[in-house]
Each structure stands twice: as C-alpha cells, then as structure tokens.
Amino acid sequence: MEGKTGSDRDNRSEYRNNRSEYKGSSAEDGSLLRPGERIDDLQRGGLRIIQDPSLFCFGMDAVLLSAYVRIKKARRGLDMGTGNGIIPLLLSDRTDCASLTGLEIQPESAGLAVRSIALNGLQDRVHIVQGDIREADRIFAPASFDLITCNPPYRAVGSGRITGTTSGLTRTPAGTAGDVSGLKQAQKGVTVTGSGIPGEPDPRAIARHEILCTLDDVVRAASRLLRPGGHFYMVHRPMRLPEILTKLCSAGLEPKRMRLVYPHADKEPNMVLLDCVRGGAPELRVEPPLIVYEKDGTYTPELKQIYYE
C-alpha cells in the first residue's frame, strides 16, 4: 500500500514538475516500463521510480516518513506495505542501511517496486517480497530488523468512501527482487474475502482503508520483527493518536519522538510522524510542528529542504 496524504493535491503534485515520462531513449529503461507507466525523477541521489497512475502513486507522507528516520547505520531495514518501493528507495540514499526490504501484498505494486529497484541498480541492497503483513512473522525471522518503517492505511473500514471496485487481488507466494516471474498478476473477478467490503476494492482503496491489514496488524508485526532497541517509524492521522499510542505501548514499542504536520500554520494537523523504540524507556519528546505551505501556497523552507537537499 502506497503513500497517502490529507488531500489529493498533496498525493499527486509533489513530483509533477520533476516528472520525466519515458520517451524510449534507453533500451534498458524501456524493458522495465509497461504501457501506461511513467518514470519520475526523485531529485535525490539520481534516484528514479516507476509509477502507474491507475494504482496509487506515492504522496508527501512517504517522503516525510523517510526523512524522519534518524538511524543512519543499520544492518537490516524493513518497509511494511511498501507499495511501489518509494520508502526503501529514499532510505537507500538517506541511510547507510546495508540491506533494505519492502513487503507488499499487491502483485502489481510489488512488480513496480522490483522494476524500480532494477532501474536504479539497487538489486544487491534493496529487495522486494510479496506477502501479507499479517503473516510477516512467518516470512521473516523474529527480531531480525534494526529498522522498520510503515505508511499504513489510515482509515478503518466503514470510514470514508471506498474507491472503485475495478481490480481483484490474489494471494501469491512471496517473491524477491530479481524474480519478477514470481509476482503474479491479480485476476479480475476475484473478491477480497473477510473484509466486509462488497465487490472488488481497487489498489487505491486497499492503500487508504484497512481492508487487508489494520493498525493492530501493523503494530503486532513491527513488535515481533524488530530487535530490542530497534526503531519503528510510522506516519498516520492525528485523529487516531489515542488509539495509536495505546497500541504501540501495549506492544512494547515505546514512542520516543512525535511530530505533527500541518498543511498551513493556521490549520489543524493532517499527519503525525512517530519514532518508537522496542523496549525503550517511557519518555516522549514532542517536536516542533512541521508546516507544509506558506500563506501564498509555496512550500516552506523546511519542506523544500526535505525534498531537494
């Protein structure tokens, strides 16, 4: 599941001016691109990403979450619900983490991530596994990661409108980077079961709503897979903060840093960034707010620094 923000404008506009749609100038790039897809320049470390607008393109929250990670050196990192792989890609430049893994349940998104990793030549460092967050402790060994990130679905089922019903979803065995053949395409006509959602939720609905995983699932997986003293970073909605903090503490993931993100200085926050430590001592530092836009609609200096420096 990919990034979300408080508004569709935030979702779609961040890299619009820096987009480099594929024109067929490179045979290598062309072999990785499918009809309807585009290649976007991430304006960081020469990184590029393959995106499909019919799925769910990453948003500002994914960029802010990757920038919130303070661990510069780590042996193993995991991004749960990685979507098209945006967070592992950004962390490959922002950190010295030796091995980064992205876990994604949707076959099409996992395939995009695999090809983006290949596009950037990061196959030896970044790996994509197709699998279910709810089964993460069966896929990975317990306490095997120093760093875990997650940009989960924000809305509980029954909250807000479910987007379209145009794509189905199939559960397939986990695949890894370099094994694109193992990433099966979802078949139309397959209904997601056990979600209470009629029809076939499309990838955008799965990214926004807790259809295939809940906050409980995310916290449980992070607690089991993170080593003692390891860091769990998450971005979510402030309106769910009481629930989030309660669940994190109950799972032994102690919130240590928190920062609220405001679209404008005079508006309510629409995102919250959290840094938690497994087994950490109880002490939470609330950091100064992060403001996205100036009064004239341009980005604040700090936002520009996060994106472009």
ABEGO torsion letter per residue (X at the ends): XBBBBABAAAAAAAAAAABBBBAGABAAAAAABBBGBBBBBAGBGGBBBBBBAABBBBBAAAAAAAAABABABBABBBBBGAEAGAAAAAAAAABABABBBBBBABAAAAAAAAAAAAAAGAAAABBBBBBBAAAAAAABBBGABABBBBBBBABBBGBEBBBEBABBBBBBBBBBBGBAAABBBBBBGBBBBGAGBBEBBBAAAAAABBAABBAAAAAAAAAAABBBGBBBBBBBBAAAAAAAAAAAAAAGBBBABBBBBBABAABBBABBBBBBBBGBBBBBBBBBBBBABBAAGBBBAAAAAAAAX
